Amino acid sequence: MTWQQRLYQEILISLFLGCVPLLVAYGCGGGELLIEVVKGVLPPTPIFWYLAFLSVPYLICAFTSRYFWKGTDALKARSAFWLSTWSEIGTVLHGVWRAIVGALFTVPILWLWDQPETFDTKKALYFIAIGAAALLECWYFSKWRSALGGNREAPKVGNPISLSTHFRHPKL
């Protein structure tokens, strides 16, 4: 997958996980329900930064797994626990960040739609800038996921079954 395809995929997934729930909340309960859902999706600032910094060890582990531990089976065997642990943490973080990205891009739009008199362009651009940074983080998660064994693409192997020459048709 090219980096552009991966980025488009992350945008689409983020919209489904973060944008659509906010639109449904706004459609069902108006601004009051929307605010409650936004508070549920977007963590408080200290938790937000904790999630951002928790991503660093995951990316370091994925990078070292991909480039440094590749050829040494003994080191891979000893580090299998940590690789597995950080792979699980990374998977959960990836989902959380996708929901956050979708919400960060949706909040300014719904704010402008619902309360145009209180809309602040500076704050809206702040939401969009943080959303773009979080989208970049999602792109990195998607890129490095395969380094820790989370690649969902089918392996490219030939047919593992081979028949003896006694069972083959003479014209094959």
N, C-alpha and C positions, 0 to 999 in steps of 0.2 A: 504494500500500500504506500502510495506517495505521501509526502508530508501534507500536501494540499487536501488529499482525500481524507487523511486522518483528522485534519483540522475541521473540515466540513462535517465529518462524522461526530466529532466532539461537540460542535455547535448544535447539531440536530439532537443529539442525546441530551445535551444541557437544556434545550428548549422543552423537550418532553418531561424531564425530571424537575425543572425549576420554574419554567414559564407557565406551562399548562396548569399546574396546581394553583398558581396565583390567579390565573384567568378564571378558573372554575370557582375559586373562593370569591372573587369579585362578582362573578355572575350570580352566584347563589346567595351571598350575604352582604354584598355591597362593600363599602369601605371599611366597616367595622370588622367583618370576617377577614378581609384582605390583610388588615394590620395584624390580626392574630396569627394568620398563616405566615406572614413575612417574619414575624418574631420567632416563629417555630423553625423556619427554614434558615434564616440568617442568624448565626450564633453571635453572642456578645463579643465585643472587641478582644478581650483576653483569650477567649476560646478560639476565635478566628486566627489569631497569631499563633496560638499553640498548634492548631491544625497546619498552618503554613510551615512552622519549624519542624513538625513531626514528619513532614514530607521530605526533608533533607536526608535523614538517615536512610529512608527508603530508596531515594535516588542514588545515594552513595553505594548502598548494597547492590542495587541493580547494575550500576556502572562497573563495580569491581567484579561482580559475578560475570558480567559479559566480557570484560577485557582482561582480567587478571587471573581469575580462578578457572578459566576455561580448560586448560590442559592438565591440571593437576587433580587427579581423582582423589588422592588422599586428603587434600585440602577441601575439596568439595564435600567429601563424606563427613568431615569434621564440622563443616559449616552448614550442613543441610538443615539443621534445626533453625538457625538464624535466617537462612534464605527463605525457608517455609514461613517463618513468623513474619518477616517483613513483606513477603508476598501477600499474606492475608491482610496485614495492616494497610498495605498499598491498595489492595482491591477495595477495601472499605473507604479509605480516604478518597479514592478516585470517584466513587459514587457520591460521597458527600460534596466534593468539590464541583461535580457536575450539577447537582441541585443548586448549590450556591451561585454558580455562574449564571444559570437560567434565571434565578431570582434577581441577581444584580442587574441583569440587562432588562428585566421586565418592570422593576420598581419605577424607574424614571418615566416609562411610557404610561403606566397606570396612574402615576402621580399627576402627570400632565393631563390625562384624560379625566380623572376624577376631581382634582382640585387645581385647576389652572391658575387660580388667583394666588395660591401659595407656592406655586412651582418655582424652584430656585435652580437656574441653569448650572451654577457652580457646583451645587450638591449633586445634581444629576450627572454632570461630567465626572465627578468623583466616583459615583456608583459605576459608571461605564468603565472608567480607568481601572478600578479594582476588579471589575468583572473581566476585563481584557487580561489582566495579570493572572487571574485565577484560571481563565481559559488556556493561557499558555502553560500553566501548571498541569491542567488536564491533558494537554497535548503531550507534555513530557511523561506523564503517567502512562498514557496510551503507548507511547514509543518504547518505554523501558519495561512495560509489563511482560513482554516476551522474554526479557533477560532473566526474570525470576521464575519462569515456567508457567506464566499465565497466558501464553499465546493460544488463541482459540482457532487458529488456522489449521486446517487438516494437514497432516504430515504428507510430504511428497515422497512416497515410496512406491516401488513397483509391486507387481503381484507376488506375494510371498509363497504362493503355491506353485510348484513346478512338477510336472508329470515326468515319470520315467519315459525313456524313449520307447519302451515296450507298449505303452498305452497311447502313444500319439498316433494320429491318423497319418498314413504315408504321405499325403499331400501337404501336410502342415510343415 
